[in-house]
């Protein structure tokens, strides 16, 4: 999906370049053939990819780096931190965000990526909820200035909603649920029999959290569900900015990255499956709070 | 080479010694070993549109003095540099007020200059811009794995508009490079990788020569240099990394 979108983008934007970190079979190979001067496989060398990208950005190019989410950020984190700012049209496309590469093991898990990127003030992270949104998100992020990180995690579910930085997927006034990207469909499935649950889905970070704050003020109960480790998570960053008591706030995040398995299996092992989420939703809804 | 070049070098050297002595600033030796290379470059082949990248950022004071002489750093900024509150620290700033290709990029964390140079050289090639990119590196730079990623990249993509200048003073922070991170294989390795490698004496202004037969390869100059150059009676090469002459002792 990324490569077909990029092919069209290349046709309209002659100063756009793609640096591959030896990933993208087979679509990347076709794009290399179509644009041999503008698609370069730098090999498994993320630091060099980031440095070359900076040199190109400084000379007015838009640069995409495509690789495995965790490697494209952590292997070159210092370069990204030091060299990229609001003037740079850098787009990092990180495949396998969250537990997308679950079976590949610890090295390929990317459950601290959003926390890392949020350390860099001029960066923006994008987390599409569904595969169908990826082209729209790519179009949006290329209209922004400064470095952009796209976290790709497969989710074949479909829906009618257009992408928004903060979307409401279900309405209610008993419990505020906040989730991120592709977790939303699992949450909706888990909550479908429950009334009174308002589900927010974050698709872009930083985001204006005032809507969440206002809704939480109404319900007094807040459940975060995020495919990320707790430290550095978007949940923890939102929590630090909310008004009111923390008594009825709970976070379901990840704590382990030392086990291999499919994304679904790993989520389930850490309590992020339909049954467990549903039980947390019921339990949170039934909590008494000062405004009841 | 002209007599003016020698005068220039002597002027820069004198200013360099005073700069470090006044501020009690280390890394004097890192500047002394690069002094003749950069004098030859900045008053030699480097054109207004060429890029210069100081990968060995700890030689920032030398760059400041050169750019001041070239009119790209004001006397006031130079005077205030490496003092409390200055934008210009002991390593080059990431956002110098004046954009110019000779300011290159901020540095201080070693091993990034060659990769940045690759990006700029690639961009120039894509834009059919015939100007050139020069990168000055140190032993420490070549300890870093990122440099080796970039050395491979430049050779593979035949970035012939990229020239790396290696100030090979054979000393790094805790001793001789040969005992810490030996680079004896460098010429052979680089040639095998696809670089056009040249050896030169780095303190003889009459012999430093950037003109080479044109090839499709990026160029790598290995300059034999000395960290305590001109201060042999005061400091060992390693000491020259950390010490500076007091004003009374200025040669």
Interface residues (C-beta under 8 A of the other chain):
Chain A: X17 X37 X38 X40 X42 X43 X45 X47 X48 X50 X51 X52 X53 X54 X55 X56 X57 X58 X59 X60 X61 X78 X79 X82 X83 X85
Chain B: X94 X95 X105 X106 X109 X111 X112 X114 X115 X116 X117 X118 X119 X120 X121 X122 X123 X124 X126 X127 X145 X146 X149 X150 X152 X153 X157
